[in-house]
Amino acid sequence: MLEAPELTVLNAQVGGTPKFTFEDNPDWRSKLHRITVNEGGLEGDLMEEFIISEGELTYIGSGEYGALTYVWTFSATGYKDVVVSFDLSPSATFRTMDSNSLLQGK
């Protein structure tokens, strides 16, 4: 399995909408096929609710962040899953983990 790019979450605040940035990897971007949140806590795959562009994944669905902990999973064929986890408390913590939950980033 190839290493996926590290994702950075933007607009992580109650009432905000999801947006993620990354160092562009056209191959990973073209093979991205599934986006889920809270390990299936929402119904189905959210892939169709994102605009995928160079170095950016932008949510265009109707949902907004609430005061919860979020676990986003991004799956691309041939690459390790990228898992981004954070909470929206005043002392929010941002982490990027691979599918084995190994700490890779911040």
PAMIMAR-905372 format. One line per field, with one value per residue (C-alpha): residue in three letters; chain; y negated, x, z. Coordinates in steps of 0.2 Angstrom, whole numbers, plus 5000, padded with zeros to 4 digits. Each point is the difference from the previous one (the first is absolute). Layout:
<nodes>
r = [ALA,...];
c = [A,...];
Y = [Y,...];
X = [X,...];
Z = [Z,...];
</nodes>
This chain:
<nodes>
r = [MET,LEU,GLU,ALA,PRO,GLU,LEU,THR,VAL,LEU,ASN,ALA,GLN,VAL,GLY,GLY,THR,PRO,LYS,PHE,THR,PHE,GLU,ASP,ASN,PRO,ASP,TRP,ARG,SER,LYS,LEU,HIS,ARG,ILE,THR,VAL,ASN,GLU,GLY,GLY,LEU,GLU,GLY,ASP,LEU,MET,GLU,GLU,PHE,ILE,ILE,SER,GLU,GLY,GLU,LEU,THR,TYR,ILE,GLY,SER,GLY,GLU,TYR,GLY,ALA,LEU,THR,TYR,VAL,TRP,THR,PHE,SER,ALA,THR,GLY,TYR,LYS,ASP,VAL,VAL,VAL,SER,PHE,ASP,LEU,SER,PRO,SER,ALA,THR,PHE,ARG,THR,MET,ASP,SER,ASN,SER,LEU,LEU,GLN,GLY,LYS];
c = [A,A,A,A,A,A,A,A,A,A,A,A,A,A,A,A,A,A,A,A,A,A,A,A,A,A,A,A,A,A,A,A,A,A,A,A,A,A,A,A,A,A,A,A,A,A,A,A,A,A,A,A,A,A,A,A,A,A,A,A,A,A,A,A,A,A,A,A,A,A,A,A,A,A,A,A,A,A,A,A,A,A,A,A,A,A,A,A,A,A,A,A,A,A,A,A,A,A,A,A,A,A,A,A,A,A];
Y = [5000,4983,4985,4988,4981,4993,4990,4984,4995,4982,4991,5012,4991,5002,4995,5001,5012,5013,4995,5009,4995,5011,5000,5004,5018,5002,5019,5001,4987,5010,5016,4993,5010,4999,4986,5004,4991,5007,5018,5001,4989,4992,5010,5006,4993,4981,5000,4991,4986,4994,4990,5008,4988,4998,5000,4998,5010,4988,5006,4994,5009,4992,5005,4990,5004,5002,5001,5018,5011,5003,5015,4998,5014,4997,5016,5001,5016,5006,4987,5002,4992,4982,4997,4983,4998,4985,4993,4983,4996,4983,5010,5010,5013,5004,5016,5009,5019,5014,5015,5008,4985,4996,4982,4992,4982,4986];
X = [5000,5006,5001,4985,5003,4998,4984,4998,4982,4994,4985,4998,4988,4982,4989,5015,5000,5014,5015,5016,5016,5015,5016,4992,5003,4990,5001,4993,4987,4994,4999,4990,4984,4993,4998,4991,4999,4998,5004,4983,4991,4992,4991,5011,5014,5001,5011,4987,4999,5018,5008,5017,5013,5018,5006,4982,4985,4985,4983,4985,4987,4987,5007,5010,5012,4992,5009,5006,5015,5003,5009,5001,5007,5006,5003,5009,5004,5018,5003,4999,4984,5002,4991,4998,4993,4996,4988,4992,5002,5009,5017,4997,5014,5004,5008,5003,5001,5001,4988,5010,4997,5019,5003,5008,4998,4995];
Z = [5000,4996,5012,4998,5002,5017,5001,5010,5006,4997,5007,5015,5011,5005,4986,4987,4985,4997,4989,4999,4991,4995,4990,4983,4994,4984,5001,5018,4995,4985,5010,5014,5001,5018,5013,5016,5017,5018,4994,4991,5012,4985,4987,4986,4990,5000,4984,4989,5013,4997,4987,4997,4992,5000,5018,5007,5005,5003,5008,4990,5010,5011,5017,5012,5014,5017,5017,4998,4996,4982,4992,4981,4989,4982,4990,4983,4991,5002,5014,5019,5007,5007,5017,5007,5017,5010,5013,5000,5019,5004,5001,4984,4995,4982,4995,4984,5001,4987,5000,5014,5011,5000,5004,4985,5002,5012];
</nodes>
